[in-house]
Amino acid sequence: MGTESVTSNATPAVRYADVEVGTELPPQDFVLRRGDLVRYAGASGDFNPIHWSERVATGVGLPNVIAHGMLTMGVAGRVVTDWTGDPGSVTSYEVRFAQPVVVPDDDEGTTVSISGKVTEKRDGNEVVVALTATVEGRKVLTRSSAVVRLP
Amino acid sequence: MGMNRDCLGRQYAPTEPYVVTRRKIVEFADAIGDTNPIYRDVTAATAAGHKDVVAPPTFPIVLGAEGLDMVTADDELGLDFTAVVHGSQAFSYTRPVATGDVLNSVTTIAEIKALGATEMITLDTTVTDEDGAHVVTASSMLVVRGDAGEKGQ
């Protein structure tokens, strides 16, 4: 998978006290290619042919093969867990799949841009992060957010 | 046509528990391109306060896969899986899934509704560990498209 941004796993853990409503998470771009969909199918057990067969995808009215929604959700979650440093910080995570992420059979693939912003600070060191995911400026996720517990 | 509303509330429980391995967690993390050492390295995981390598937040979708297969195989329900796209997904975690977990999952048909020619079914999968303690609940809303390609993934 092509991650165009530099992802450092030496992320210093963000602290509750240092976060404000409006704090922006470092955005990241992720490139999804056909091979990534095949790999995700194997890892997840979701072998629905709309994620690998152009014939089947167009046969059910899709423009082309589309990425698994869960793959989009998975890469979007990286923006949150890279920010907190610890995936165990996440207490809830939800997304709505607004539009399919169409992945052509070429070398360029499709770039999904993920950004996040703190929308709420709660008691118990919990913070709500609203997530945005776009492809060529169009939102592919809506009503998407994660709740994280920070030190 | 349409899904059988009598199946609302029906539960599907795989007989075998799911044993979480470090290899499977790494495979899944690789598939989302995530190099976080907490998904790979025991030292990094324990330094973060975990008992062993933990799984990415979306990993529990794997735990619901068998339940979903049972739902789609239920002829009484009549879910046409060829027309299904994923509408929305939510996870609520008590703790992250970790290497060595022996997990039981129960998938429940929580809701069936129609919007024009399109139907939506919500499946809630509750995951518990060997002690019966809650680990995570996954809620999947699937759209059975009457009109192709409008929404969902």
Interface residues (C-beta under 8 A of the other chain):
Chain A: M1 T3 T7 N9 F30 D36 R39 Y40 G42 A43 S44 G45 D46 N48 I50 V60 G61 L62 P63 I66 A67 H68 G69 M70 L71 T72 M73 G74 V75 G77 R78 V80 T81 D82 G85 D86 P87 G88 V90 T91 S92 Y93 E94 V95 R96 F97 A98 Q99 P100 V101 V140 R143 A146
Chain B: E27 F28 D30 A31 I32 G33 D34 T35 N36 P37 I38 Y39 A48 G49 H50 V54 A55 P56 P57 T58 I61 V62 A65 F81 T82 A83 V84 V85 H86 G87 S88 Q89 A90 F91 S92 Y93 R95 P96 R145 D147 A148 G149 K151 G152 Q153
